[in-house]
Amino acid sequence: MTEGREVSPKFGAPTPGGIDTAPPWYRKLLWQIVTVTVVAILTAAMVLWRPWSTVRVTDGSDLFADSLREVQGLIFDENERVISSGRPWVSIAVMLPIRTTDDARNTPEDARRHLQGAYLAQYWSNHPNGDDKFGDNAPLIRILIADTGREGNEWRDTVTQLGKMAKPENDERLVAVTGLGLSTDTTQQAVNALANEGVAMVGSVITATELDAPGLFRVAPTNSDEAAALMNHLKTTPAWKSASATTPYKAYLVQDRAGDDTYVQDLGRQYRQVFPNDDAHTLLKAQGDYDSQKEGAGNAIDAQIDTICSIQPAPPRVIFFAGRSDGLRTFLRALSARHCSDTPITVVTGDGANNLNAPVAEPLWVDGVKVDIFYTALASPATWQNNPAAVSRDTVRRFGQCANCFATLFSEPFDEGDAIMSHDAVLTAVTATRNVASQQNPRPGADAIPNGLYQINATNPVPGASGWIYFQREDGIPDGVPYNKAVPIVQLHSNGTASQEAMSSRSGEPPTGPEPPR
């Protein structure tokens, strides 16, 4: 069509005037043709080019972040070998916030560590001799990576897709979902939705005691177990033993009130429940509150220092900190400047402090101000040397220097525990799957996996690198919580390094496994 001219109604030679002078029926026809053409082009483009932001579940072929290129490549390659093997196989998903940011509660580094641990469990489950040959155990394991977005807020589409993958007629053969993220309201909503889809779940680092749903199991101790393990340790310290009615052992609670954070709310509640108030030991009723999700949280934390120093006749001996690592970092800096720095203070907190377990350029607090920091970790490599009976030594070797072991594959530290916990969560899902597999049914469906999880008991535990895992309580009723799980008590140092102080559990002594002494 010539610019500024139109084709005559009889499709003859161009006539003066332009399109606006054409008959109405012609203009309508032309716009219909343009609209249909544009829609067709856009539809074809969407088929050929899927925006990466819409991909929620992948076998590793869709790269979620450049920092995941190495581990996603390993997972994808192993998945391809599994599918092409001709052997029975199933899929296990690792679901957590992956496309996230450094200032989120789930960071990109957390995602990478989780996927590294998941791959390690996948590889050694498929290759028990650590070589290229598949083992005899069936089914083989394929890993899917499921992203729930920053802070887990985009879980709905992810869960819907996973639910479809778990249906018997679906070729993805999904049997369980691991990972799940942190103990927050969004995680509770996501696990509720997965439960409605009939999908079994194995959480890797969720610890909130009240976070629960049908079909949800976990490999981490609950906050209740962590608090009990911490109290068992505190009772062995000289400060606790030397307390009396005249020189009491006073404790103070600093509580994050973030409304959507199940972890911090539950942690403070558990500290109050396990503390044995008596004539010599008192957890003060007054506590220091702040809200990490509201503006001015740092100022609210700083204000606690004057309160702590003003407690008479002396500041508390121990401070229970029910908050996450960002708030703890602020609190430790404030403690360094307190005017009662001549009085020793011990700060104890939960596993969220693991995020501070990394060397730092500037000290977390000023040395020499009589502050000791201890936290209950979910996993600690120091356990492998200090308390070898509490873990599976065969499993621990996977994190060493052999050809397909963690230290060789990734050349990154894993002291913060996420890789270990993710490995153990996937290994638990694998164990449950193979518990219900048989020669007649080498590829069980998703609805069979809870029965496989119920079979994980004291005589058939999961050989975890974080500790022996089984779900049979003393009363014989499995509740999805690992019984008496090992809880390392770790001391955090001002330079960001950490060292294991002790090993504890709800009973005080973690279980040992069936491995014979060596």
N, C-alpha and C positions, 0 to 999 in steps of 0.2 A: 504494500500500500504506500502510495506517495505521500510524503509529509504534507499536511494541510489540505489534502484532497480526499474524496471518498469515491468508492465504486458505486455506480448507478444501480438503482433497484433491479435493473435487468442485467447486472454484472457485465456492463459494457465498458466503454471508455471512462476514465476518471472525469468527474464533473467538479466544478468549483464549489467551495462552501465548507467542507470538513464534515466530520462525523456527526456533529450536533445538528446538522440539517437533514440527516438521514431519517427515514420513517421510523417510528417507535419500534415496530416489529423487528426491524433490522438491527437497531441498537441493542435490543434485548437479546437477540440471537448472538450478536458479537460478544457481549459480556458473558453469556452462558458458555460460549466456546473458550473464552479466556479463563473463566473460573475453573472449568473442568480441566483445562490444561495445567493450570497452576497446581490444583489439588493432586493431579496425577504425578507431576514432577516431585512435589513434596513427599507424597506417599512412597514413591520409588526411592527417594533420598533417605527416608527413614528406614526403609528395609535394608539398604546398602550400608547405612552409617547409623549405628546405634549410639546415641550420646552416652559417654561413660558414666554419667551421673545417674542413668536409669538402670544400670546393671547392679543387681543386688546379690546374686549368687553366681559364683563362677567356679570352674574346675582349675583355675589358675591361668586360663588363657586371656582373661580380661584383667589388665594390670590396674589395680586400684591406686597405687602410689609408687613413685619411682624407688622409694626406700624399700619396697617389697619385691623388687624385681628378682633378686637372687632367690628368695625363699619361695615366691610364687612359681618361679621357673622349675625349682626342684619338685614342688608338689605336682605341677602339670606333667612333668616328665614321668613321675612315678604313676600318676593316674593313667597316662597313655599306655605304660607297660602293663598295668593291671587289666585294662580293657582288652588289649590285644593278646593277653595270655591264653585266652580260652578257658580260664578257670572261673568258678563262681566268685562273684564279688558283690560288695555292698558299698554304699556311700555313708560317711559320717561327716556332718557339717561342723565347722568352727564358726560360730556366730558371735560377733562383737562389733563395737564401733571401730571401723577401719579407716574410712575417709574422715579423719578427725584433725585436730590441731593441737599444738603444743600446750595451749592454755586450757584445754579440756581436761576433765577428770580421767578420761581414757585418752592417752597420747598416742601419736604415731609409733613411738618406740614400744609402747605396750602392745600394740597390734603386731608389730614385727616379732617381738619375743613370743607372743602366743602362737603365731604361725610357725616359728622355728621349732618350738616344742611339739606342736602338732605333727609337723613333718617327721621329726625324729621318731615319734611313736608310730606313725604310719610305716616308715621304712623298716623299723625293727620288727614290727608285727608281721610284715610281709616277708622279711628276710632275716629270720632269727639267727642265722650264722654270720650276719653282717657282710654277706657277699651278694653277687648279682642274682643268685638263685632264689626263687620263691620257696618258702617252707611248705610243709605238708598241711598246716592248719588252714581250715576253710571257714568262712570265705576270706578272700583277699580284701584289702581295705583301700578304698578310694576316698580322698578328702575333698570336700567342697568348702569354699570360703564364702561366708555370708556376712554382708556388711549391713549394719543398722544405723550408719551415719553418726555425725557428731553427737556425743552424749547419748547415743542410742535412740534418738527421737524419731528416726525414720524406719522403725522396726516393722510397721504394718505390712508394707509390700513384701518385705523380706520373709516374714512369717507366713504370709499367704503362699508365697512361692515354695517355701520349704514344706508346708502342709501338703501341697499338690505332689511334691516329689516323694513324699512318704506313702502315697497311695499305692496299693498293690499293683495296679496296672501301669504305673509310671516307670519309665526306663531308667530313671536316675537311681532307683533302689535305695533311697534314703532310709536309714534305720534309727538314727539318733542325732541329736544336736548337742554340741559341747560349747564351752566358752561362756556365753550369755552376757558377759560384761560385769559391771560393778553392782553393788547393792543399792539400787535407786528405784524410784517409783516406775520409771520407764522399763526397767528390767522386770519388775513384777508384772507389769502389763504384758510384756512380751512373752514371759513364761506362761501366763494365764492363757494367752492366745495359742501358744504351742500345745498346751495341755488340751485345749478344745479341739485341736487338730489330731490329737491322739499320738503325739510325738514324744518319745522319751528324751529326757535331758540330763546332762551331766555338767553341772557348773564347775568352772575351774577356780575362780577366786571369789565367788559370792560367799559372804560370811554372815549377813544379817540373819539373826535367829528366826525372825518371823517371815522372811521371804520364802514362800512355799507355794507349791502347786502340785496337782496329781502328776505323777511321772517324773518329778524333779528329784534328782540325786545330786550330790556334790562331793568333791574330793577335798575341799578345804574345811577346817573346823569352823563351827559357828562362833559368833561373838561371845555367846554364852560359854563355849568351851575355851576360847582364848582368855576370857576374863578369869575363869576358874583356874586355868593353867598359870596365869600371871599371879594370882593370889597364892597358889601353892608355892611359887618361887619366892614371893615377898616374905612369906612366913619363915623361910630359911635364912633370911638376911639378919645380920647383927642388930640393925636398927629396930626391926620388928621384935626380935627376941628380948632386947634390952628395955623395951617400953614398959612403963608402969603407970599407976594412977597419978603419981606425982610428976612423972616425965612422959606424958602420953605421946603416942604415935598418931599425929593428926594428918589427915589426907583432905585434899581439896579437888573438886571436879571442875574442869573447864569444858563447857558443852557447846558444840556447834548446833544451832537451832534450824539449819537449812531444812525447809519443809519437805523437799523432794528427795532428801538423802537418807535412805533407810539405814545405811551403815552407821552414820554418826549418831542418829537418834537411838538406835539399838545398842550401840557400844556404851553410851553413857548409862543407859538403863541397866545393862548387865553389870557394869562396875558397881552400881549401887546395890544390886542384888547379892553379889558375891562377897562384899566387904563385911567381915564379921565384927560389927560394932560391939565393943565391950568396955570395961573400965580403962583399959590401957590403949585401946585403938579406936579411933573415931573418924568416920568420913563426915566432914562438916555438912550440915544441911544446906547452908548457903553455897551457891556455886556461881562460877563466872560464865555468863552466856554471851554468845555472839552469833551472827548469822552470816555465813560465808557467801551466801547468794545475794546479799544486800550491800548497798554502798556503805562505806565506813566500817567494814569488818575489821580492818587493820587497827583502827582507832579503838574499837571495842575490845580487841585482844590486848592492846597496849594498856588499856585501863585496868586490866586484871592484875597487873603487877603491883600497883599501889595497894590494892585490896589484899593481895597475898602477903605483902610485907607488913601490913598493918594488923594482921591477925595476932592476938595476944594469948598467952604470954610470949609466944614465939611463932614464926611462920611455920607452915605445915612441912612435914618431912618429905611427903610425896604428893605429887600432883598427877591426877588421872586426866589425860587429855583425850576427849572424845571428839576428834576432828580429823580432817584429812591433812595431807602433807603440806599444802600451801599455808594453811592456818598454823600448823606446827612450826614451820620455818619462821613465820612472823613472831610467834610466841617465844621461840628460842632467842631471837635477836633482842626482844624486849627483856627477857630474863637476864641477858648479859649486862643490861644497864640498870638493874634493880638496885635500890639503895640499901637493901638487906643482903648484899652479895657475900657477906661474911658467914651467912647461914647456909649450910649445904642443903640443896634441894634435888630430889630425884623426880624426873618426869617419866611417866610410863604411858604407853599408848598402844594402839592396835596395829594391824598389819599395813595400814595405809602409809605408815612411815617408811615402808620399803622404797617409796619413790625418792627418798632423800639419800638412799644408799648408793652414792656415786661420788667419786672425788670432785671437789669443788675448788675454784680459784680463790674464793674468799671464804673464810671459816663460817660455819653455820651459827656459831656463837663464840664469844671471846673466851679463850682458854684462861683458866685460873679463877673463874667466878663460881666455882663449887657447884657445877651443874652436871648431873649424870642423866643420860637418856637411854631408856630401854624400851623395846617394843616386842610384841609377839609376832613373829614372822610366820608366813605360810610354808616357807621352805628355805633352807639354808645349806649351801654346799659344805659348810663346816660340820654339819651333822654327820656327813659321810665318814669323817675321820674321828670325830668326838663321840659319836653314838652309833656305831655301825650296825648294831642289832636292830635299830629303829627303822632301817630302810633295807631295800633289796640291793645287795651288792652287785648282783648281775645287772640290774637295771641301771645302777649308778655308773657302771662302766660305759654305758652309751653316751655319757656326757664327757668322756675322756678324749684321748688323742688318736684313736684308731681311725681307719680309713673312712668310715661312715659314721663317726661319732660327732657329737656336738662341737667340741673344741676345734676339730679339724674342718668341719663343714662351714662354720660361721665365724670363727676367730673373734668372738665377742664375749664379754663377761655375762654371766647370768646370775649374779649374786642376788638380784632383786626378786627372783623366784618365779616370775611370770612364765618363763619357758618351762620350768620344772612342773608347775601346776597345770599348764596346758597339756604337756606330755602325759601327765597322770590322768587327766580328764579323758583324753582320747584313748589311752590304754584301758581305762575302766569301761568305756563304751565298747571297745574291741573285745574285752573279756566277756562282757555281758552278751554280745552278739554270738561269740563262739560257744558260750555256755548253752545256748539253745539251738545251735546248728547240729546237723546230723548228716549221715551219708544219704539218707532219704530226702533230707531238706537242708542242703548245704548253704542255702541263701534264705535265712529266716526273714520274715517281714517286720515292719516297725512295731506292730502290735505285740510281738513276742519278746521285745527287749526288756520290758519291766521284769518279766520272769527270770531273764538272765541276770539282771541286777540283783534280784532277791537271792540268787544263788551265791553271791559274793559274801562269804561269811568267814569266821575265824579259821576254818579249815581250808577255805578256798579264797584267800585274800588277793587283792590286786597288789603286785609287787611294785609299789610306787617309789619314785625317787624322793618324794617328799615325806614318805612314811608308809607303813603298811595300811591298806585301805580295806575295810569291810563294814557292812551296814547292819549286822546282827547285834542288837543290843542285849544287855544282860537278861531282859525280860523276854527275849526271843522275838521281838517285834521290830522289823526293819523300818526305819523312818526316813531313809534317804540321807541321813547325816553320818559321816564316817565315825565309827565308834572309837572314842578315846584317842583321837588322832594326835600324832606327835606335834608339839608346838615348840619351836626353838625360841628361846629368850635371847634377844640380840641387843648388844650395846652399840649405839650410834656414836661416832666420834665427830669432833668439830670439823674435821677435814672431809667429812662425807663418807669415810670408810666405816665399816662395821665389823664387829667380832661377836661370835656366839658366846654368851655368858653361861647358858645352861640349857637343858632340855626338860620340858615339862609336858603335861597333858591335863585333861580334866581330872584324872585320878592322881596325877603327879608323876606317873610312870607310863610312857607310851607302850603300846603293844609291840611285841617282837614277832617275827614271821616264822615260817616253817623252814627257812634255810638252815642247814646244819652248821655248827661252828667250824671255823677254819683256822 
